[in-house]
C-alpha cells in the first residue's frame, strides 16, 4: 500500500509531505529519467554531424536518409528495452533494474563515440535504446509504489518535466562544444558526455530498496503460482488487456508526434538558418558554425517550453481530470505544430515558436507518467507502463522513415533549396494528424482522477 495522505499533501504541498527516503527515491528516479533524456537529445544533436563524417560522401540527401534510419534503429531499441526491462522490473525489482538500464545506456552512448562506420554506429544506438527504453516504466513504477496517493500524480508530473531539464542541458552542452570549435569530430564529445550518468547507478544500487507494495505483490503472485511481470497475465485479464492496448495507442500519438515530427524541427531550423546565411554571403565555415549554434538554441527554446507545458498539464490533470487534459493538449499540439512548421523562417521565429511548440508537444508526456501508472495493478505496473509507453515505439520507428520518404517525394521536383525546405514543412504538417489519435481513444479509457491505484 502507498503511504497515507498527510495534511501537507491535502493542502497541495506534496514535496514537504515526503519523508527523507521518499525524497531520495523521487530524486534518484527523476535523475535517471533526466539523464536518459539528456542522452536522447545529445543523439539528436550529434546525429547529422556524425553521419556526415561516417558516410564521408558529402551528400545531404543521403545523410538525411540515414539519419531517419538511425533514429528508427534507436527507437526500435527503445521499444525492445521497454518490453524487456518493464517485465523484469515487476519480476526482480524496480530499483535493481533501474540501475541496470542506466548503466546500459551510459556505456552504449560512450561506445557510440568510437564508431568507425554505419554498422557499429547502428549497433551502439540500438543498445543505447535498450537502456533508454527501460528507464521510464521502472522510474514511474518505483515512485508510484513509494509515494502516497495524493503526492503521486504531482510527483510524477514533475519527474516527467525534468525530461525537459535533461534536454536543456543537452542544448547547453551542444552550445559549449560548438563554442570550443572542436571541429568535424565534435560529435564524439557529445557521446562521451552522455556516458557520465553511469555514476548514478552506484547510488541506485546502494541507497534505494524495493517498495513494500512491490514486495507484497511479488510474494502474493508467487504464492498463487504466478510470476509478477507476466505478459500472459497482462493480456489474459480483460481489463488490463484493454488498458494496455488503448494506453499504447494513446502513447503512440505523443511518441510518433515527437520522434516522427518534433525532433526534426532541429534539422529544419539548421537547414533554414544555413540557407539564410548562404543567401547573405557568409562563407562555408560561418554557415556551419551558425547552423550548429541555432540548432542548439532551437533545442533549448523547445525544451524550456516543454518544461512549462508538462507542469501545466500536471495542474490541469490533477484539477479537472486526466482525459480532459489529454484532449486539450493533443488538439493544441496538432494546431501549433502545423503553424510552427509552416511559419518558422528566421532566428527571431526560433526564439518564440520553438517554446510554443515544445509547450504543447511535450505536455502530454506528463500525462503518460501520471495516467499510465493508474491503469495497472502493482504486479503488472512496470510491465503495463513500459508496454504502453515504449512498445508504441515499434510503430513510432516508422515515423522518421515516413517523414523522410514523404518529404523526399514532395521534394523530387523542387528546383531550389527553399522549395525542398517547403516540401519538408508540408510533409511534417500532414503527419500532425497523428496527434488526433490521442483524442480518438480517450472515450474508451477510464477517468482515474481521485481513484486509488489498482491492486492485485
HELIX and SHEET records of a PDB file:
HELIX    1   1 UNK A    7  UNK A   10  1                                   4    
HELIX    2   2 UNK A   14  UNK A   17  1                                   4    
HELIX    3   3 UNK A   20  UNK A   55  1                                  36    
HELIX    4   4 UNK A   60  UNK A   92  1                                  33    
HELIX    5   5 UNK A   94  UNK A  112  1                                  19    
HELIX    6   6 UNK A  118  UNK A  146  1                                  29    
HELIX    7   7 UNK A  149  UNK A  179  1                                  31    
HELIX    8   8 UNK A  186  UNK A  194  1                                   9    
HELIX    9   9 UNK A  196  UNK A  199  5                                   4    
HELIX   10  10 UNK A  200  UNK A  207  1                                   8    
HELIX   11  11 UNK A  212  UNK A  223  1                                  12    
HELIX   12  12 UNK A  231  UNK A  236  1                                   6    
HELIX   13  13 UNK A  238  UNK A  260  1                                  23    
HELIX   14  14 UNK A  262  UNK A  264  5                                   3    
HELIX   15  15 UNK A  265  UNK A  279  1                                  15    
HELIX   16  16 UNK A  284  UNK A  320  1                                  37    
HELIX   17  17 UNK A  322  UNK A  343  1                                  22    
HELIX   18  18 UNK A  347  UNK A  371  1                                  25    
HELIX   19  19 UNK A  372  UNK A  375  5                                   4    
HELIX   20  20 UNK A  378  UNK A  380  5                                   3    
HELIX   21  21 UNK A  381  UNK A  386  1                                   6    
HELIX   22  22 UNK A  387  UNK A  391  3                                   5    
HELIX   23  23 UNK A  392  UNK A  411  1                                  20    
HELIX   24  24 UNK A  417  UNK A  431  1                                  15    
HELIX   25  25 UNK A  432  UNK A  434  5                                   3    
HELIX   26  26 UNK A  435  UNK A  441  1                                   7    
HELIX   27  27 UNK A  442  UNK A  444  5                                   3    
END                                                                             
